Amino acid sequence: MNEWLLKYIDYCRYERAFSTLTCQSYQADCQRFFDYLKKQNISNTTILPIHIQQWLMTTHGEGKSPRTLARALAALRGFFKFCLYHQFVSSNPAVGIKVPKDTKTLPKTLDVDQIQALLNSPTLSDVEFRDLVMLELFYSSGLRLSELVSANINDFDFQAGMLRVTGKGKKTRIVPVGQKAIDALQRWMKIRTLWNPENDAMFITQQGHRLGARAVQKRVALFGQKHGLSVPLHPHQLRHSVASHLLESSQDLRSVQEFLGHANLSTTQIYTALDFQHLAEVYDKAHPRAKKK
């Protein structure tokens, strides 16, 4: 079974173009299920839907969220579908199984004043300036973490203020880059050359290597902490923030969908709830008939 799991993960990574993080999560989910089967003395040839249901119930009892269970089920469903296609199994035991629905939570965003204060922060070193440039680009262009990490110099058109990014499923889109971000990037490029880059990566370490996703997450969190942000900062928070700010100003849902690279409009519509939340707060404070006595 482990041999087929490795083949499935390779399929996810190279043919389905899933992100590294997704592949790692799918592999871990499937491995945990296999470990459960081993403890229950269930052979690989007798896996039934009830076994998956029992494992999900056990996992849920350990405090895992519905979202985590849904991802684990998706991993198993995809794995057994892959095995069925290659005739390693005779049926897919994960088909038809459901998990509890996840309660949709609104993404956490920073307001415009918080963003301005953060991006206007003074930097005391070249490393810290590089981190500021990453934040500037996250907010300017609404990038996913993987999109920023994989960005190369030749993906940028500074004159036109454009960036070509490769998103989920290897889908390419063009996003605008604001003038503040362009100015910061051009200044960063001069620093970058001093670090002896080994490839075309836009963001590199002081040793010249492409900066990895985990490193970017840590640097972003550290920057927010050092510069007085009262909440933990992560890359997707900047993406959520720019989406919310654009939608609040323009009311153009489809343009924001294209900007973010969402395949489905329903994914973008969560930001309309954020916009309404802001409207409701203003209404409660300002409307004569809404004020509490």
C-alpha positions as CSV (number, residue, x, y, z in Angstrom):
1,M,0.0,0.0,0.0
2,N,2.8,2.4,0.8
3,E,4.3,1.9,-2.7
4,W,1.0,2.9,-4.3
5,L,0.8,5.9,-1.9
6,L,4.1,7.2,-3.2
7,K,2.9,6.7,-6.8
8,Y,-0.3,8.5,-6.0
9,I,1.6,11.5,-4.4
10,D,3.8,11.7,-7.5
11,Y,0.7,11.7,-9.6
12,C,-0.8,14.6,-7.5
13,R,2.5,16.5,-7.7
14,Y,3.4,16.1,-11.3
15,E,0.2,15.5,-13.2
16,R,-2.4,17.3,-11.0
17,A,0.0,20.1,-10.1
18,F,-1.0,20.1,-6.5
19,S,1.0,22.3,-4.2
20,T,3.8,20.8,-2.1
21,L,1.8,21.5,1.0
22,T,-1.3,19.7,-0.3
23,C,0.8,16.7,-1.4
24,Q,2.4,16.5,2.1
25,S,-1.0,16.8,3.7
26,Y,-2.5,14.1,1.5
27,Q,0.4,11.7,2.2
28,A,0.1,12.3,5.9
29,D,-3.6,11.7,5.9
30,C,-3.4,8.5,4.0
31,Q,-0.5,7.3,6.1
32,R,-2.5,7.9,9.3
33,F,-5.4,5.9,7.9
34,F,-3.0,3.0,7.0
35,D,-1.6,3.1,10.6
36,Y,-5.2,2.9,11.9
37,L,-5.9,-0.2,9.7
38,K,-2.7,-1.8,11.0
39,K,-3.8,-1.2,14.7
40,Q,-7.2,-2.7,13.9
41,N,-5.7,-5.7,12.1
42,I,-7.6,-4.9,8.9
43,S,-5.8,-6.1,5.8
44,N,-5.5,-3.9,2.7
45,T,-7.6,-6.2,0.7
46,T,-10.7,-6.0,2.9
47,I,-11.0,-2.2,3.3
48,L,-14.7,-1.2,3.5
49,P,-16.5,2.1,3.7
50,I,-17.3,1.4,7.4
51,H,-13.5,1.3,8.1
52,I,-13.1,4.8,6.7
53,Q,-16.2,6.0,8.5
54,Q,-14.9,4.6,11.8
55,W,-11.4,6.2,11.3
56,L,-13.0,9.6,10.5
57,M,-15.1,9.3,13.7
58,T,-12.0,8.5,15.7
59,T,-10.2,11.4,14.1
60,H,-13.1,13.7,14.9
61,G,-13.1,12.5,18.5
62,E,-9.4,13.6,18.7
63,G,-10.6,17.2,18.1
64,K,-9.9,17.5,14.4
65,S,-12.1,20.1,12.6
66,P,-14.6,19.3,9.8
67,R,-12.2,20.9,7.3
68,T,-9.4,18.6,8.3
69,L,-11.7,15.6,8.0
70,A,-12.9,16.8,4.6
71,R,-9.3,17.0,3.4
72,A,-8.5,13.6,4.7
73,L,-11.5,12.1,3.0
74,A,-10.5,13.8,-0.3
75,A,-7.0,12.4,0.1
76,L,-8.4,8.8,0.6
77,R,-11.0,9.2,-2.2
78,G,-8.3,10.4,-4.6
79,F,-6.0,7.6,-3.6
80,F,-8.4,4.8,-4.0
81,K,-9.6,6.3,-7.3
82,F,-6.0,6.2,-8.5
83,C,-5.6,2.6,-7.3
84,L,-8.9,1.6,-9.0
85,Y,-7.8,3.1,-12.3
86,H,-4.6,1.0,-12.1
87,Q,-6.6,-2.1,-11.0
88,F,-4.8,-2.3,-7.7
89,V,-8.2,-2.4,-6.0
90,S,-11.7,-3.5,-7.2
91,S,-13.7,-0.6,-5.7
92,N,-13.3,2.8,-4.1
93,P,-14.5,2.5,-0.4
94,A,-14.4,6.2,0.1
95,V,-17.1,7.0,-2.4
96,G,-20.4,8.2,-0.9
97,I,-18.9,9.0,2.6
98,K,-19.7,12.4,4.0
99,V,-18.2,14.4,6.8
100,P,-19.8,17.1,9.0
101,K,-20.2,20.4,7.3
102,D,-17.7,23.0,8.2
103,T,-19.0,26.3,9.6
104,K,-17.8,29.0,7.3
105,T,-15.6,31.5,9.1
106,L,-14.8,34.9,7.5
107,P,-11.1,35.4,6.7
108,K,-9.3,37.7,9.0
109,T,-8.2,40.9,7.4
110,L,-6.2,44.0,8.3
111,D,-7.8,47.4,7.8
112,V,-6.3,50.0,5.5
113,D,-4.7,52.0,8.3
114,Q,-3.0,48.8,9.7
115,I,-1.7,48.0,6.2
116,Q,-0.4,51.5,5.7
117,A,1.4,51.5,9.0
118,L,2.9,48.1,8.3
119,L,4.2,48.9,4.8
120,N,5.5,52.3,5.9
121,S,7.6,50.7,8.6
122,P,11.3,51.6,8.7
123,T,13.7,48.7,8.0
124,L,17.1,48.4,9.7
125,S,18.8,45.8,7.4
126,D,18.8,44.5,3.9
127,V,17.1,41.3,5.1
128,E,14.3,43.2,6.7
129,F,13.9,45.3,3.6
130,R,13.5,42.2,1.5
131,D,10.8,41.1,3.9
132,L,9.1,44.4,3.5
133,V,9.2,44.1,-0.3
134,M,7.5,40.6,0.0
135,L,4.7,42.1,2.1
136,E,4.4,45.0,-0.4
137,L,4.0,42.5,-3.2
138,F,1.6,40.2,-1.3
139,Y,-0.7,43.2,-0.7
140,S,-0.2,44.9,-4.1
141,S,-1.0,41.8,-6.2
142,G,-3.0,39.5,-4.0
143,L,-0.5,36.6,-4.3
144,R,-0.8,33.2,-2.8
145,L,2.3,32.1,-0.8
146,S,3.3,29.6,-3.5
147,E,2.9,32.3,-6.2
148,L,5.3,34.6,-4.5
149,V,7.8,31.9,-3.7
150,S,7.9,30.7,-7.4
151,A,8.1,34.2,-8.9
152,N,11.1,34.8,-11.1
153,I,12.6,38.1,-12.3
154,N,11.5,37.5,-15.9
155,D,7.9,37.2,-14.7
156,F,7.8,40.9,-14.0
157,D,7.2,43.7,-16.4
158,F,8.2,46.8,-14.4
159,Q,7.4,49.2,-17.2
160,A,3.9,47.9,-17.6
161,G,3.4,47.2,-13.9
162,M,2.4,43.6,-14.5
163,L,3.4,40.2,-13.1
164,R,2.8,36.8,-14.6
165,V,2.0,34.2,-11.9
166,T,1.4,30.5,-12.1
167,G,-1.4,29.6,-9.6
168,K,-3.3,26.5,-8.6
169,G,-3.4,23.8,-11.3
170,K,-0.6,25.5,-13.2
171,K,-3.0,28.2,-14.4
172,T,-1.3,31.4,-15.5
173,R,-2.7,34.8,-15.0
174,I,-1.5,38.4,-15.2
175,V,-1.8,40.6,-12.1
176,P,-1.1,44.3,-11.7
177,V,1.8,45.5,-9.5
178,G,1.3,48.9,-7.9
179,Q,3.9,51.7,-8.1
180,K,4.9,51.4,-4.5
181,A,5.6,47.7,-5.0
182,I,7.5,48.4,-8.2
183,D,9.7,51.0,-6.5
184,A,10.4,48.6,-3.6
185,L,11.2,45.7,-6.0
186,Q,13.6,47.8,-8.1
187,R,15.5,48.8,-4.9
188,W,15.5,45.2,-3.8
189,M,17.0,44.1,-7.1
190,K,20.1,46.1,-6.4
191,I,20.5,44.4,-3.0
192,R,19.7,41.0,-4.5
193,T,22.7,41.1,-6.9
194,L,25.0,41.4,-3.9
195,W,23.8,38.0,-2.5
196,N,25.1,36.0,-5.5
197,P,21.8,34.5,-6.7
198,E,22.1,31.0,-8.0
199,N,18.9,31.2,-10.1
200,D,16.3,33.6,-11.4
201,A,14.2,33.6,-8.2
202,M,13.0,37.1,-7.2
203,F,13.2,36.4,-3.5
204,I,16.4,34.7,-2.2
205,T,18.3,34.0,1.0
206,Q,21.6,35.7,1.8
207,Q,23.3,32.6,0.5
208,G,21.6,33.1,-2.9
209,H,19.0,30.3,-2.7
210,R,15.4,30.7,-3.5
211,L,13.5,31.6,-0.4
212,G,11.1,28.7,0.6
213,A,7.5,28.9,1.7
214,R,8.2,28.1,5.4
215,A,10.9,30.7,5.5
216,V,8.5,33.3,4.0
217,Q,5.8,32.5,6.5
218,K,8.3,32.9,9.4
219,R,9.7,36.2,8.0
220,V,6.2,37.7,7.5
221,A,5.1,36.7,11.0
222,L,8.3,38.1,12.5
223,F,7.9,41.4,10.5
224,G,4.4,41.9,11.8
225,Q,5.5,41.1,15.4
226,K,8.5,43.5,15.3
227,H,6.5,46.3,13.9
228,G,3.7,46.4,16.5
229,L,0.9,44.4,14.8
230,S,-1.5,43.3,17.4
231,V,-2.5,40.1,15.6
232,P,-0.3,37.3,14.1
233,L,0.5,38.1,10.5
234,H,0.6,35.5,7.7
235,P,0.8,35.8,3.9
236,H,-2.8,34.9,3.2
237,Q,-4.0,37.6,5.5
238,L,-2.5,40.1,3.1
239,R,-4.3,38.4,0.2
240,H,-7.6,38.5,2.1
241,S,-7.0,42.1,3.0
242,V,-6.4,43.4,-0.5
243,A,-9.4,41.4,-1.8
244,S,-11.6,42.9,0.8
245,H,-10.4,46.4,0.2
246,L,-10.7,46.1,-3.6
247,L,-14.3,44.8,-3.3
248,E,-15.3,47.4,-0.8
249,S,-14.1,50.2,-3.1
250,S,-15.1,48.8,-6.5
251,Q,-18.1,46.4,-5.8
252,D,-16.8,44.5,-8.9
253,L,-16.9,40.9,-7.8
254,R,-15.8,39.4,-11.1
255,S,-12.8,41.6,-11.4
256,V,-11.7,40.6,-7.9
257,Q,-12.3,37.0,-8.9
258,E,-9.9,37.4,-11.9
259,F,-7.4,39.3,-9.8
260,L,-7.3,36.5,-7.2
261,G,-7.3,33.7,-9.7
262,H,-10.4,32.0,-8.2
263,A,-11.8,29.3,-10.4
264,N,-15.3,29.7,-9.0
265,L,-17.1,33.0,-8.2
266,S,-18.5,31.4,-5.0
267,T,-14.9,31.4,-3.6
268,T,-14.7,35.2,-4.1
269,Q,-18.2,35.8,-2.7
270,I,-17.0,35.3,0.9
271,Y,-15.5,38.8,0.6
272,T,-19.0,40.2,0.1
273,A,-19.8,39.0,3.6
274,L,-16.8,40.9,4.9
275,D,-18.0,44.0,3.0
276,F,-21.5,43.6,4.5
277,Q,-20.0,43.1,7.9
278,H,-18.3,46.5,7.6
279,L,-21.6,48.0,6.3
280,A,-23.5,46.6,9.3
281,E,-21.0,48.1,11.7
282,V,-21.3,51.5,10.1
283,Y,-25.1,51.2,10.1
284,D,-25.3,50.3,13.8
285,K,-23.1,53.3,14.7
286,A,-24.7,55.9,12.3
287,H,-28.3,55.0,11.6
288,P,-30.7,57.0,13.9
289,R,-33.0,54.0,14.3
290,A,-30.2,51.5,14.9
291,K,-28.5,53.1,17.8
292,K,-29.0,51.4,21.1
293,K,-30.4,53.6,23.9
